[in-house]
Amino acid sequence: MKCRRCRGPAVLEVRRHNAAFCADCFLHHCREQVRRAVHDHDMIRPGDRVLVAVSGGKDSLALWDLLLDLDYDADGLYLGLGIGDYSDHSGQAAKAFAAGRGARLVEVDIPSEYGFGIPDGAAAARRVPCSACGLSKRHLFNRAAVDGGYDVVATGHNLDDEAAVLLGNVLRWSTEYLGRQQPVLEGGAGFARKVKPLIRLGEREMAAYCVLEGIDYIVEECPMAEGNRHLGYKNALNEIEEQSPGSKAAFLFGFLDRVAPLVQRTAEEEREGLHPCPGCGSPTVSEVCAFCKLVDRAGGHHPARS
Amino acid sequence: MRVLLRNPRREVEVPGPLRVGALLERLELNRESVLVIRGDTLVTDDAVLEDADHVEVRPVISGGAT
């Protein structure tokens, strides 16, 4: 198989583009896809300070690497989730990357700062672990960005992540979540802008990027995620993709182009009802925000503010 | 050839020569969900793997919180 760009020997086939690439041309392809996503959706503006949510996995480390290569002012944020060896290994991967690139990594350890770990907190709150983890991440990423004076939180959601979330939302016709499923969620009072610069790149491409760039990421899956619904959606979509390359991209970008504008009003209406949470000050539409409820049910506490 | 699989981590022995695509079929793995690495280099579906090769089939799907 030959590289589409330089005709040298290829190392990776990207079937949805009906193309294969050598290592150098593949890295160029990844940078161009991120550059295009950032430009087309006006994700990062001149002078913006970016906080990259870093888990130690392939997507977030590749994203951080790509944004630094594209000369963005991008620091990393690592959240310690309290998931035993998995958290230890993922934290090591994030720190090693930051040290290797000479980049700044902000660290927040949930067990030591909030008094609970995700597995115990989820059990105490009777939530599935991925749900407790997701809401904690959304809250704490935003908190750290606002407190640290960052304009933008960038997450490593890739094309496969977004297509799987879309499938889940469509299967349940969750118009509220569909309205929020955007590559960019604008900032506002108490909110940093949230952006997903990897939406034009698939999960397999991100893993290949790390292998080719020599980025040492945590390959093992989070033990809490095993058998979850999101993985089931990804497997179902990959069965379709195998038969019909390009299906995932057509599904996601067709939604963003043609359906998202129709359901966006639902999300805007929800934003109009936002007010500061009495517990932590973060914006919420509920009486108390979901993260404060989780902290309370898990028997945790908020860190003392200096 | 010796083939390293993950989640859980284990090794299996598969006779070569064999194309990458045929290896994945034999292991009943979806091409979209893995990378194939020979030594420390990525290889495409049409590459032929030999008996002496050390091969890793690395899953790329990650799930959990979004």
Chai-1 contact restraints between the chains, C-beta under 6 A:
chainA,res_idxA,chainB,res_idxB,connection_type,confidence,min_distance_angstrom,max_distance_angstrom,comment,restraint_id
A,M1,B,T44,contact,1.0,0.0,6.0,A-B,restraint_1
A,M1,B,D46,contact,1.0,0.0,6.0,A-B,restraint_2
A,A10,B,T44,contact,1.0,0.0,6.0,A-B,restraint_3
A,V11,B,L42,contact,1.0,0.0,6.0,A-B,restraint_4
A,L12,B,L42,contact,1.0,0.0,6.0,A-B,restraint_5
A,E13,B,T44,contact,1.0,0.0,6.0,A-B,restraint_6
A,A20,B,T44,contact,1.0,0.0,6.0,A-B,restraint_7
A,G57,B,S62,contact,1.0,0.0,6.0,A-B,restraint_8
A,C130,B,G64,contact,1.0,0.0,6.0,A-B,restraint_9
A,C130,B,A65,contact,1.0,0.0,6.0,A-B,restraint_10
A,C133,B,A65,contact,1.0,0.0,6.0,A-B,restraint_11
A,G134,B,A65,contact,1.0,0.0,6.0,A-B,restraint_12
A,G134,B,T66,contact,1.0,0.0,6.0,A-B,restraint_13
A,K137,B,A65,contact,1.0,0.0,6.0,A-B,restraint_14
A,V165,B,T66,contact,1.0,0.0,6.0,A-B,restraint_15
A,E203,B,V60,contact,1.0,0.0,6.0,A-B,restraint_16
A,R204,B,V60,contact,1.0,0.0,6.0,A-B,restraint_17
A,A207,B,L35,contact,1.0,0.0,6.0,A-B,restraint_18
A,A207,B,V60,contact,1.0,0.0,6.0,A-B,restraint_19
A,A208,B,L35,contact,1.0,0.0,6.0,A-B,restraint_20
A,A208,B,L42,contact,1.0,0.0,6.0,A-B,restraint_21
A,V211,B,L42,contact,1.0,0.0,6.0,A-B,restraint_22
A,V219,B,R6,contact,1.0,0.0,6.0,A-B,restraint_23
A,E221,B,N7,contact,1.0,0.0,6.0,A-B,restraint_24
A,C222,B,G64,contact,1.0,0.0,6.0,A-B,restraint_25
A,A225,B,G63,contact,1.0,0.0,6.0,A-B,restraint_26
A,A225,B,G64,contact,1.0,0.0,6.0,A-B,restraint_27
A,N228,B,G63,contact,1.0,0.0,6.0,A-B,restraint_28
A,H230,B,G63,contact,1.0,0.0,6.0,A-B,restraint_29
A,L231,B,G63,contact,1.0,0.0,6.0,A-B,restraint_30
A,K234,B,I61,contact,1.0,0.0,6.0,A-B,restraint_31
A,N238,B,N30,contact,1.0,0.0,6.0,A-B,restraint_32
A,N238,B,E32,contact,1.0,0.0,6.0,A-B,restraint_33
A,N238,B,S33,contact,1.0,0.0,6.0,A-B,restraint_34
A,E241,B,E32,contact,1.0,0.0,6.0,A-B,restraint_35
A,E242,B,N30,contact,1.0,0.0,6.0,A-B,restraint_36
A,E242,B,E32,contact,1.0,0.0,6.0,A-B,restraint_37
